[in-house]
Amino acid sequence: MEGANPSNCGLGVKMKYTSVAREAVVKYQPETVDLQHVLAVVLGGNISPELCGRLAAIGVKELEKMSVSELQELGLTSNQAHRLRASFLLARKWTENKSNVTTIRTPDDAYDYLSGVLENRTQEHFYLLCLDTKNHVIHGRTVFVGSINMNVIHPREIFSIAIRNSAASIIVAHNHPSGDPTPSREDIETTKRLRDVGKLVGIELLDHIIIGDGRFVSLKKRKVI
């Protein structure tokens, strides 16, 4: 169009794309809506279809691991990068507090509950679940983060949390960032130590779940407990 400002044309394309994306997010079910459209709505009207396509190609798992500066290197503005990081943090907070599995009776139940919290972490997280007499989850929290030397997992810290929350039993879990959930010697020794202390204080250790990439090991199934 003669006399048209190219920047205004570009902005118009972006705004039209965002409008289409918003309609798709409202209209379609979560399993069918395109990731590009979700990203366009989260990131706002100045995002281009091309950049959304590149981000979608990278995938949610990889984007979630990126820092704000790394996201900016992909072409996002500072505000967009912060918005995307906040979206991932909100999703993680929801996962940590999800209540769709409230009763844990089997190792598979424990894995279903914990996989969203511990899978795909780049650092080790040691997580504690407190249960009541009916095996309902009454409290859950990350106790340690980082390169965990199992010798620093002190039973007194674990059981002090359990006692404060009136737990009848506990399940502990941690992830292996390598993706291989095979237990180490230290994992097994720590489990036995927690088991023995649990017997003394009257709070049973039901299981120790080690989570890898889409798979897990139950030390209860391994007869450690």
C-alpha distance (Angstrom), angle and dihedral (degrees) to the residues before:
residue distance angle dihedral
M1 . . .
E2 3.83 . .
G3 3.76 113.5 .
A4 3.80 94.0 8.8
N5 3.79 117.3 144.7
P6 3.84 107.4 -121.7
S7 3.80 90.9 -148.0
N8 3.79 90.5 54.6
C9 3.81 90.1 49.6
G10 3.79 90.0 51.5
L11 3.77 91.6 49.3
G12 3.79 89.7 49.9
V13 3.80 91.4 54.1
K14 3.81 90.7 49.7
M15 3.79 93.5 48.6
K16 3.82 91.5 47.8
Y17 3.82 90.1 49.8
T18 3.82 91.1 50.2
S19 3.80 90.0 49.7
V20 3.81 90.6 52.8
A21 3.80 89.8 46.7
R22 3.81 92.1 52.0
E23 3.78 90.7 50.5
A24 3.80 90.8 50.6
V25 3.81 92.5 49.9
V26 3.80 90.6 51.6
K27 3.81 96.4 41.3
Y28 3.80 105.5 40.9
Q29 3.78 133.0 63.7
P30 3.84 117.3 -106.9
E31 3.81 92.8 -108.1
T32 3.82 92.6 54.9
V33 3.81 104.2 36.8
D34 3.80 112.7 104.8
L35 3.82 116.7 -110.7
Q36 3.82 89.3 -133.7
H37 3.80 89.7 61.0
V38 3.80 92.7 48.6
L39 3.81 90.3 51.1
A40 3.81 91.8 47.9
V41 3.82 91.4 55.1
V42 3.81 93.4 45.6
L43 3.80 94.4 46.9
G44 3.81 98.3 43.3
G45 3.78 142.3 -130.9
N46 3.81 99.1 -44.2
I47 3.79 94.9 61.6
S48 3.80 116.4 109.2
P49 3.82 125.0 -133.9
E50 3.80 88.6 -124.0
L51 3.81 94.0 55.6
C52 3.81 91.5 45.5
G53 3.78 88.2 52.5
R54 3.81 92.2 52.1
L55 3.81 91.8 48.2
A56 3.81 92.0 48.1
A57 3.81 89.7 50.7
I58 3.80 90.1 55.2
G59 3.80 89.4 54.6
V60 3.77 136.3 -137.8
K61 3.82 96.4 -86.3
E62 3.80 93.4 56.7
L63 3.81 95.2 40.3
E64 3.81 90.2 52.1
K65 3.81 90.0 59.3
M66 3.81 94.4 53.0
S67 3.78 125.5 100.6
V68 3.81 123.3 -131.3
S69 3.80 91.2 -100.0
E70 3.81 91.9 50.7
L71 3.79 90.4 50.5
Q72 3.80 89.6 51.0
E73 3.80 89.6 53.2
L74 3.81 87.0 60.5
G75 3.82 89.6 59.7
L76 3.80 104.8 -88.6
T77 3.78 121.8 133.9
S78 3.79 118.5 -119.5
N79 3.81 91.0 -101.9
Q80 3.80 92.5 49.0
A81 3.80 92.5 47.9
H82 3.79 91.7 50.2
R83 3.81 90.5 46.8
L84 3.80 92.2 52.5
R85 3.82 92.4 47.1
A86 3.80 89.6 49.9
S87 3.81 90.1 50.9
F88 3.79 91.0 54.6
L89 3.80 91.4 47.0
L90 3.80 90.7 50.6
A91 3.81 90.4 50.8
R92 3.81 90.3 49.8
K93 3.81 91.9 49.1
W94 3.78 89.3 52.0
T95 3.80 91.2 48.9
E96 3.78 92.1 50.0
N97 3.79 90.4 53.1
K98 3.79 100.1 37.2
S99 3.75 114.6 137.2
N100 3.80 102.8 -168.4
V101 3.82 89.3 107.8
T102 3.78 108.2 44.9
T103 3.79 101.1 151.9
I104 3.79 121.1 58.7
R105 3.78 116.6 -165.8
T106 3.81 103.2 146.7
P107 3.82 138.4 35.0
D108 3.81 88.0 -108.0
D109 3.81 89.9 57.0
A110 3.81 89.3 51.5
Y111 3.80 92.1 49.5
D112 3.82 91.8 48.5
Y113 3.78 89.5 53.1
L114 3.79 96.6 44.2
S115 3.80 104.4 36.1
G116 3.80 94.1 82.9
V117 3.79 90.1 51.3
L118 3.80 100.0 45.0
E119 3.79 110.1 24.3
N120 3.82 120.1 99.5
R121 3.80 94.1 15.6
T122 3.79 115.3 147.0
Q123 3.81 90.9 -150.3
E124 3.76 131.0 48.3
H125 3.81 115.7 -98.0
F126 3.81 123.0 -168.1
Y127 3.80 109.2 -153.5
L128 3.79 131.8 -167.0
L129 3.80 127.1 -154.8
C130 3.81 119.8 -166.9
L131 3.80 117.8 -157.2
D132 3.78 134.5 -169.8
T133 3.80 127.5 -133.9
K134 3.82 90.6 -78.4
N135 3.81 93.4 51.1
H136 3.81 91.8 -107.5
V137 3.79 114.4 150.4
I138 3.80 107.7 -113.1
H139 3.79 100.2 167.2
G140 3.78 139.2 8.3
R141 3.77 131.9 179.4
T142 3.79 144.6 154.3
V143 3.80 108.2 -105.9
F144 3.81 102.1 -178.9
V145 3.82 134.1 18.7
G146 3.78 129.7 -170.9
S147 3.76 136.7 36.1
I148 3.77 94.3 -14.4
N149 3.76 118.3 -147.7
M150 3.78 100.4 -161.8
N151 3.78 89.5 -142.0
V152 3.84 88.7 72.1
I153 3.81 92.5 58.1
H154 3.79 96.0 102.9
P155 3.81 115.6 -162.1
R156 3.82 89.8 -144.8
E157 3.82 91.4 63.7
I158 3.79 93.0 46.2
F159 3.79 95.2 46.9
S160 3.80 95.4 40.6
I161 3.81 87.3 60.9
A162 3.81 90.4 46.1
I163 3.80 92.0 49.9
R164 3.83 93.0 48.1
N165 3.79 88.5 54.1
S166 3.83 94.6 45.8
A167 3.79 91.9 -119.9
A168 3.80 119.6 -178.0
S169 3.81 90.6 -164.3
I170 3.79 140.4 -4.0
I171 3.78 140.8 -144.7
V172 3.79 120.5 -156.8
A173 3.77 125.9 -161.4
H174 3.76 140.5 175.7
N175 3.78 136.8 179.2
H176 3.78 132.2 -124.2
P177 3.84 107.0 -141.8
S178 3.82 88.5 -156.3
G179 3.80 87.4 70.6
D180 3.80 93.1 -122.1
P181 3.83 110.7 112.7
T182 3.80 94.9 -167.4
P183 3.84 106.4 136.5
S184 3.79 119.0 -117.8
R185 3.79 124.5 -139.2
E186 3.80 88.3 -102.6
D187 3.83 90.6 52.4
I188 3.79 90.1 55.2
E189 3.82 94.7 44.6
T190 3.81 91.7 49.5
T191 3.80 90.5 49.5
K192 3.80 91.9 52.4
R193 3.81 90.9 48.3
L194 3.81 91.9 51.3
R195 3.80 90.4 45.8
D196 3.79 92.1 53.4
V197 3.80 94.5 46.4
G198 3.79 89.8 47.7
K199 3.78 89.9 57.2
L200 3.80 90.4 52.1
V201 3.81 95.9 50.1
G202 3.80 95.6 37.8
I203 3.82 97.7 -114.0
E204 3.79 110.6 117.8
L205 3.78 121.3 -138.4
L206 3.80 101.4 -136.5
D207 3.79 98.8 -176.0
H208 3.78 148.1 -23.3
I209 3.81 110.7 -136.7
I210 3.80 119.6 -161.2
I211 3.79 112.6 -162.4
G212 3.77 126.4 -155.8
D213 3.78 133.4 163.5
G214 3.80 104.0 -39.8
R215 3.80 93.3 -31.4
F216 3.75 139.7 72.3
V217 3.78 145.5 -164.6
S218 3.80 123.8 -134.1
L219 3.79 113.2 -152.9
K220 3.80 87.5 -159.5
K221 3.78 88.2 61.7
R222 3.79 88.6 46.7
K223 3.83 87.7 57.8
V224 3.82 92.5 -119.0
I225 3.79 88.6 123.8
